[in-house]
Amino acid sequence: MNDLIPEIQQKILDLNHSCDQLARRGADYAKAERDYRVLLRTEALKMKAEGYAVGLINMTVYGIDEVATARLKRDIAEANYKATQEKINAIKLEIRILDSQIAREWGRNE
């Protein structure tokens, strides 16, 4: 049991770090989403002003390099955010497992 306590303490530190990281990645994701939507709207309005048909704008605007790059950045930010959420869930599970091991070993010493 002596080695389980430091391990669970380290997992708690990892969890706190991951929660801080989640906040940063959430902000990055939100900014990337905003940038993508603003650029998408701007390009669609430019195309409309140039006389493109509405149906053609919807099909074409996503292929503009700047829009595609903004969408990629948004998708990467979303993936990083979700990966951090999963890391937090994994750390919580590890903590629960260690806690159960401690409880079992503690019970045996009685």
Rosetta blueprint (number, residue, H / E / L):
1 M L
2 N L
3 D L
4 L H
5 I H
6 P H
7 E H
8 I H
9 Q H
10 Q H
11 K H
12 I H
13 L H
14 D H
15 L H
16 N H
17 H H
18 S H
19 C H
20 D H
21 Q H
22 L H
23 A H
24 R H
25 R H
26 G H
27 A H
28 D H
29 Y H
30 A H
31 K H
32 A H
33 E H
34 R H
35 D H
36 Y H
37 R H
38 V H
39 L H
40 L H
41 R H
42 T H
43 E H
44 A H
45 L H
46 K H
47 M H
48 K H
49 A H
50 E L
51 G L
52 Y L
53 A L
54 V H
55 G H
56 L H
57 I H
58 N H
59 M H
60 T H
61 V H
62 Y H
63 G H
64 I L
65 D H
66 E H
67 V H
68 A H
69 T H
70 A H
71 R H
72 L H
73 K H
74 R H
75 D H
76 I H
77 A H
78 E H
79 A H
80 N H
81 Y H
82 K H
83 A H
84 T H
85 Q H
86 E H
87 K H
88 I H
89 N H
90 A H
91 I H
92 K H
93 L H
94 E H
95 I H
96 R H
97 I H
98 L H
99 D H
100 S H
101 Q H
102 I H
103 A H
104 R H
105 E H
106 W H
107 G H
108 R H
109 N H
110 E L
